[in-house]
Amino acid sequence: MTPRRPRRAAIPAAAGLGLGLLAALALGLTLVTSARAATFCDRGGEVPATEQDRQLQVVAVARRELVASGVDAALVSRSGTDLSRFQLQYSHSGLALKDSRNSPWSVRQLYYACDESRARLYDQGLAGFLLSAGKTAPIRLAIVTLPGEAGSRLAARALDNRLALALLSPRYSASAYAFATRYQNCNQWVAELMGFAWQPREDDASTPDRAQAQRALRALGYDPTPVVVPSHAMMFAAQFVPLIHSDDHPLDDLYAMRLKVSTPAALEAFVHQRVPQAQRIELCATGGEIVVRRGWEPLPPDCRAAPGDEILPLAS
């Protein structure tokens, strides 16, 4: 089967991107190292049916974990473009919502529609969320369940179209600075929704704005680990990639090539800090098995299982 395009929520939307900053930087580097033109929207070729079947088996395990968790919302992150040079395994996050109007556990996310040259707010089934990553090796999916009031408040605000739209920016940048309102990327939208949902109740305004959400994030201790750009060549190349801007970052960060951008890893760290009861489940399909790890110690790049990990066979 061919992965379906995400289902757009029945509301207008603004900015976001599935690939994220690091994928864009990697593509930017190809402008310097390759003689042929690189386009920002390229996502690779068709995914073979056998690979899609493996991905769907991972989705089945993920759905099992979400149903068993008893929560209303979970942060979900998937792999996509190879970001190993940045020491990151995941590039794109969204919120899996039990009571999604699309279908149970659909993922609400910002996703850049290349054919429209704009980002949209999409409700996408969990299978489509993973399949839209294209062919990846290994196949990775990370879930952070959000129990109790933290999950319920975040789910309620994510499902409220008026509130979700209030936190969208009309200007997009894959490299958006986490504490400026000039631009926004997909993971930043999730962060700001968390900030608005989890601020003290007495400050919970009926209609949020991005500046308010970012103030709440700072007050709650959100401090993304800087993304280290590994070379001046890559920083230079990024200037030629569409949808990347640097004029919102502090000059000191630009000179140091350490950019504070919202990534899936930053979102997970924030949840771990703010919601002690949150549980992390990481799934990785490699070879003939799915490794399931529960806990905050991530799987290694090769997904080698350790004592205590669950190992499930992949049906051929």
C-alpha positions as CSV (number, residue, x, y, z in Angstrom):
1,M,0.0,0.0,0.0
2,T,1.1,3.6,-0.6
3,P,1.1,5.9,2.5
4,R,-1.8,8.3,2.5
5,R,-1.3,12.0,2.7
6,P,-2.1,13.3,6.2
7,R,-5.7,14.3,6.8
8,R,-5.8,18.1,7.2
9,A,-7.8,19.3,10.2
10,A,-10.9,21.3,9.1
11,I,-9.4,24.6,10.1
12,P,-6.9,27.1,8.6
13,A,-3.3,26.7,9.6
14,A,0.1,28.4,9.5
15,A,3.7,27.3,9.9
16,G,5.4,24.0,10.6
17,L,7.7,21.3,9.1
18,G,8.1,17.6,9.3
19,L,11.8,17.4,8.4
20,G,13.0,20.0,11.0
21,L,16.1,22.0,11.3
22,L,18.7,19.3,11.1
23,A,17.3,17.6,8.0
24,A,17.3,21.0,6.3
25,L,20.9,21.6,7.3
26,A,21.8,18.2,5.9
27,L,20.1,19.1,2.7
28,G,21.8,22.4,2.7
29,L,25.2,20.7,2.8
30,T,24.4,18.9,-0.4
31,L,24.2,22.2,-2.1
32,V,27.9,22.6,-1.4
33,T,29.0,19.0,-1.9
34,S,26.9,18.0,-4.9
35,A,26.9,19.4,-8.4
36,R,23.2,18.7,-8.9
37,A,20.4,20.8,-7.4
38,A,18.8,19.7,-4.2
39,T,15.2,20.5,-3.4
40,F,14.0,20.9,0.1
41,C,10.8,18.9,-0.4
42,D,12.4,15.8,-1.7
43,R,11.5,12.8,0.5
44,G,13.0,9.9,-1.4
45,G,11.5,7.1,-3.5
46,E,8.6,4.8,-2.9
47,V,8.8,2.6,0.2
48,P,8.7,-1.1,-0.7
49,A,5.7,-3.1,0.4
50,T,7.8,-5.3,2.6
51,E,9.2,-2.2,4.4
52,Q,5.7,-0.8,4.9
53,D,4.6,-4.1,6.4
54,R,7.5,-3.9,8.9
55,Q,6.5,-0.3,9.8
56,L,2.9,-1.4,10.3
57,Q,4.0,-4.1,12.7
58,V,5.7,-1.4,14.7
59,V,2.6,0.7,14.7
60,A,0.6,-2.3,16.0
61,V,2.9,-2.6,19.0
62,A,2.7,1.2,19.6
63,R,-1.0,1.2,19.5
64,R,-1.0,-1.6,22.1
65,E,1.2,0.4,24.4
66,L,-1.0,3.6,24.0
67,V,-4.2,1.7,24.7
68,A,-2.7,0.0,27.8
69,S,-1.4,3.3,29.1
70,G,-4.7,4.7,30.1
71,V,-3.7,8.3,29.2
72,D,-5.4,10.9,27.1
73,A,-2.3,12.1,25.3
74,A,1.2,11.1,24.4
75,L,4.2,12.7,22.8
76,V,5.2,10.6,19.8
77,S,8.4,11.1,17.7
78,R,9.6,9.3,14.6
79,S,12.8,9.0,12.8
80,G,13.2,10.1,9.2
81,T,16.3,11.8,7.6
82,D,19.5,10.4,9.0
83,L,20.5,12.8,11.8
84,S,23.3,10.6,13.3
85,R,25.9,13.3,12.6
86,F,24.0,15.5,15.1
87,Q,23.8,12.6,17.7
88,L,20.0,12.6,17.3
89,Q,17.7,9.8,16.3
90,Y,14.4,11.6,15.9
91,S,13.4,14.7,13.8
92,H,9.6,15.1,14.1
93,S,7.1,15.1,17.0
94,G,3.4,15.3,17.4
95,L,0.7,14.6,19.9
96,A,-1.2,11.3,19.8
97,L,-4.7,11.9,21.2
98,K,-7.0,9.2,22.5
99,D,-10.1,11.2,21.6
100,S,-9.1,12.6,18.3
101,R,-12.0,13.3,16.0
102,N,-10.0,11.6,13.1
103,S,-9.6,8.3,14.8
104,P,-8.4,7.1,18.3
105,W,-4.7,7.9,18.8
106,S,-4.4,10.0,15.6
107,V,-1.5,12.4,15.8
108,R,-2.1,16.2,15.7
109,Q,1.0,17.9,14.2
110,L,2.3,20.6,12.0
111,Y,3.4,19.2,8.6
112,Y,4.7,21.3,5.7
113,A,2.7,20.8,2.5
114,C,5.3,21.3,-0.2
115,D,2.8,21.5,-3.1
116,E,1.0,24.4,-1.3
117,S,4.2,26.0,0.0
118,R,2.7,26.3,3.4
119,A,2.3,24.4,6.6
120,R,-0.9,22.8,7.8
121,L,-2.3,21.4,11.0
122,Y,-2.9,17.8,10.3
123,D,-4.7,14.9,12.1
124,Q,-2.9,11.8,10.9
125,G,-3.4,8.2,12.0
126,L,-0.5,6.6,13.8
127,A,0.2,4.4,10.8
128,G,0.4,7.4,8.5
129,F,2.6,9.2,11.0
130,L,5.2,6.5,10.9
131,L,4.9,5.7,7.2
132,S,5.3,9.3,6.2
133,A,8.9,9.1,7.3
134,G,9.7,7.0,4.2
135,K,12.2,4.2,4.3
136,T,14.4,4.3,7.4
137,A,16.9,1.9,8.8
138,P,16.2,1.0,11.5
139,I,12.6,1.9,12.0
140,R,12.1,4.0,15.1
141,L,9.2,5.3,17.1
142,A,9.3,6.9,20.6
143,I,6.3,7.4,22.8
144,V,6.1,9.4,26.0
145,T,2.8,8.9,27.8
146,L,1.3,11.9,29.7
147,P,-0.7,10.7,32.7
148,G,-3.1,12.5,35.0
149,E,-4.0,16.2,34.8
150,A,-0.9,17.0,32.6
151,G,-2.1,14.8,29.8
152,S,-5.8,15.7,30.2
153,R,-5.1,19.4,30.0
154,L,-2.7,19.1,27.0
155,A,-5.2,16.9,25.2
156,A,-8.1,19.3,25.8
157,R,-6.1,22.2,24.4
158,A,-4.6,20.3,21.5
159,L,-8.2,19.3,20.4
160,D,-9.5,22.9,20.7
161,N,-9.0,24.2,17.2
162,R,-9.3,27.9,18.3
163,L,-6.5,27.5,20.9
164,A,-4.3,25.4,18.6
165,L,-4.6,28.0,15.9
166,A,-3.8,30.8,18.3
167,L,-0.4,29.3,18.8
168,L,0.5,29.1,15.1
169,S,2.8,31.6,13.4
170,P,2.3,32.9,9.9
171,R,6.1,32.8,9.3
172,Y,7.9,29.5,9.2
173,S,11.6,28.6,9.7
174,A,13.0,25.1,10.2
175,S,15.7,26.7,12.5
176,A,13.3,28.8,14.5
177,Y,14.8,30.0,17.8
178,A,12.9,28.5,20.7
179,F,12.3,31.9,22.5
180,A,11.4,34.3,19.7
181,T,8.1,34.7,17.9
182,R,9.4,35.8,14.5
183,Y,9.3,32.2,13.1
184,Q,8.1,28.7,14.2
185,N,8.8,25.1,13.4
186,C,6.7,21.9,14.0
187,N,8.3,20.9,17.3
188,Q,8.1,24.5,18.5
189,W,4.4,24.4,18.1
190,V,4.2,21.3,20.4
191,A,6.4,23.0,22.9
192,E,4.3,26.2,23.0
193,L,1.1,24.2,23.4
194,M,2.7,22.4,26.4
195,G,3.7,25.8,27.8
196,F,0.2,27.1,27.5
197,A,-1.4,24.0,28.9
198,W,0.9,23.5,31.9
199,Q,1.3,27.1,33.1
200,P,-0.3,27.8,36.5
201,R,-4.1,27.8,36.3
202,E,-4.5,31.3,37.5
203,D,-2.5,32.5,34.4
204,D,-4.4,30.3,32.0
205,A,-5.8,32.9,29.7
206,S,-8.8,32.0,27.5
207,T,-6.9,32.7,24.3
208,P,-3.2,32.3,24.3
209,D,-0.5,34.0,22.2
210,R,2.9,32.8,21.4
211,A,4.7,35.3,23.6
212,Q,2.7,34.2,26.5
213,A,3.3,30.5,25.8
214,Q,7.1,31.2,25.6
215,R,7.1,33.1,28.9
216,A,5.3,30.1,30.4
217,L,7.9,27.7,28.9
218,R,10.8,29.7,30.4
219,A,9.0,29.8,33.8
220,L,8.5,26.1,33.7
221,G,12.2,25.5,33.0
222,Y,12.1,24.7,29.3
223,D,15.7,25.0,28.1
224,P,16.5,23.0,25.0
225,T,20.0,21.6,24.7
226,P,21.7,23.6,21.8
227,V,21.9,21.9,18.5
228,V,25.6,21.9,17.6
229,V,26.2,22.6,13.9
230,P,29.3,20.5,13.2
231,S,31.0,22.7,10.6
232,H,31.1,26.3,9.2
233,A,30.5,24.8,5.8
234,M,27.2,23.4,6.9
235,M,26.2,26.7,8.6
236,F,27.0,28.5,5.4
237,A,25.2,26.0,3.2
238,A,22.0,26.4,5.3
239,Q,21.7,29.9,4.0
240,F,20.8,28.6,0.6
241,V,18.1,26.2,1.8
242,P,14.5,27.4,1.6
243,L,12.7,27.9,4.9
244,I,15.8,28.3,7.0
245,H,16.4,31.6,8.7
246,S,18.9,32.7,11.4
247,D,18.0,36.3,12.0
248,D,15.9,35.4,15.1
249,H,18.9,33.7,17.0
250,P,21.2,35.6,19.4
251,L,24.4,36.5,17.8
252,D,26.5,34.7,20.4
253,D,24.7,31.5,19.6
254,L,25.3,32.0,15.8
255,Y,29.0,32.6,16.4
256,A,29.3,29.5,18.6
257,M,27.2,27.5,16.1
258,R,25.0,26.3,19.0
259,L,21.4,26.9,18.1
260,K,18.5,26.6,20.7
261,V,15.9,24.9,18.6
262,S,13.0,22.7,19.7
263,T,13.7,19.1,18.8
264,P,12.0,15.8,19.8
265,A,14.8,15.3,22.3
266,A,14.2,18.7,23.9
267,L,10.4,18.0,24.2
268,E,11.1,14.6,25.8
269,A,13.5,16.2,28.3
270,F,10.9,18.9,29.2
271,V,8.2,16.2,29.8
272,H,10.6,14.2,31.9
273,Q,11.2,17.2,34.1
274,R,7.6,18.5,34.4
275,V,5.7,15.2,34.5
276,P,7.5,12.7,36.8
277,Q,4.9,10.0,36.2
278,A,5.4,10.1,32.4
279,Q,6.7,6.9,30.9
280,R,8.9,6.5,27.8
281,I,8.5,3.6,25.4
282,E,10.9,3.3,22.5
283,L,10.3,0.9,19.6
284,C,13.0,-0.1,17.1
285,A,12.7,-2.6,14.3
286,T,15.9,-4.0,12.9
287,G,16.7,-7.3,11.4
288,G,13.9,-9.7,12.2
289,E,12.8,-8.2,15.5
290,I,11.3,-5.3,17.3
291,V,13.1,-4.1,20.4
292,V,10.8,-2.5,23.0
293,R,12.5,-0.5,25.7
294,R,10.7,1.1,28.6
295,G,12.5,3.8,30.5
296,W,14.4,7.0,29.8
297,E,17.7,5.4,28.7
298,P,17.5,5.5,24.9
299,L,18.3,2.6,22.7
300,P,21.7,2.8,21.1
301,P,22.0,3.7,17.3
302,D,22.1,0.0,16.4
303,C,19.1,-0.8,18.6
304,R,20.9,-3.6,20.4
305,A,18.7,-4.9,23.1
306,A,19.8,-4.9,26.8
307,P,18.6,-7.0,29.7
308,G,15.0,-6.0,30.5
309,D,14.1,-5.0,26.9
310,E,11.2,-6.8,25.3
311,I,12.0,-8.5,22.0
312,L,9.2,-9.3,19.6
313,P,9.6,-11.2,16.3
314,L,8.9,-9.4,13.0
315,A,6.5,-11.5,10.9
316,S,7.9,-12.1,7.5
